[in-house]
């Protein structure tokens, strides 16, 4: 699946827009909070793997659980992008251009956003 198709289908499940009459900034806030919550759920699953002291990534069942959490993260990334007026395609392109520029300038391992 490509990002354009994902975007169209994901927007059809964005019930927060129908149920809650948020102002634009509140919709951004809602989606960013959702993103951080889902990223936290993913991190918590990884933490539990570490707690079990597993030196390799566990079996397919756990990997699929992580993939489902990543899917939730992706949904919210798409929602935030939509709320700020971008598509996932645009975000992905901007990110690759930034990373390629950093690599060319040999600052990809540096610190800070403006390098």
N, C-alpha and C positions, 0 to 999 in steps of 0.2 A: 504494500500500500504506500502511496506517496502522501506527502504532507497536505497537499491540496484536498485530496479525498478525505483524509483524516479530519481536516479542519471542518469541512462541510458536515460530515457525520457527527463529529463531536459537538458542534454548535447545536445540533438538533436535540442533544441531551442536556443542554445548559438551562435547566429549569429554574435556576436562581433568577434569571432575567424575567421570567413569567410570574413567579411567585412573589418576589420581593421587588418593590419599587424603589430601588436604590438610585441615588444620584451617581453620576459618572465616577467620582472619586471613591464612593462607597463600593461600587462594583469592582474597582481595581483593588481596593483593600480586601474585599471579600475573597477575590480570587487569589491574591497573594497569601492571605492567611490559609486558604485551602492548600496552596502549593507547599507552604512550609509545614503544614500538618501532614501531608502525604509524604514529603521528604523525611519528616521525623519518623513516620511509620516504617519507611524503608530502612532508615538508620537503626531503628530499634530492632528490626529483624537481624541486621548484621551484628549488632551488639550481642544478641542472644547466641548467634553462631560463635562469636569470640568467647563468650562466657563458657560455652561448652568445650573450649580449647580445641577446636577442630583446625587442624593445620592445612587442610585442603577444603575447597568449596564442597559443601555437602551434596547429597544426591539430587536427582531431578525434581523431586517434590518440593524441596526447599528452593531450588533455582526457579521453578515456576512461580512460587509464592513471591519471590523477589521480582520476577518479571511482571506479575500483576500489580505490585506496588509501583514499579516503574511506569506502568500504564496509567495509573492514577496521577503520578507526577506529570506525565506527558499531557494528560487531559488539562490539568491546571496550568501548565506552561502555555498550552494553546489558548486557554481562557484568558490568561493575563495578556498574552500577545494581542488577542482580539480586543480586549478592553483598552489597550493603548494604541490601537490602530495599525497593528502589524499582523502579518501571517507568519506561520512557522517557516515557510520557505524563505521569507525575508529575513527572519531572525537567524536561520541557519546560514544563509549567505553572508550576512553581516558578521557573524561569529567566525566563519572560516576566513573571511578577508582580514579580520583583526588578528587571528592566530597566524596566518601566513605572513602578514606584515611583521609581526613580532619575530617570527622565525628568520625571515630575511634580514632583519636588523639585529639578530642574535640577542634578543632580549626576552625570548620566550620563557626562560627560567627565572626571570627577574621578579620583582615585587611591584605591586601597584597596578591600578587600572590604566593609567596614562603612560604606558611605556612604549 
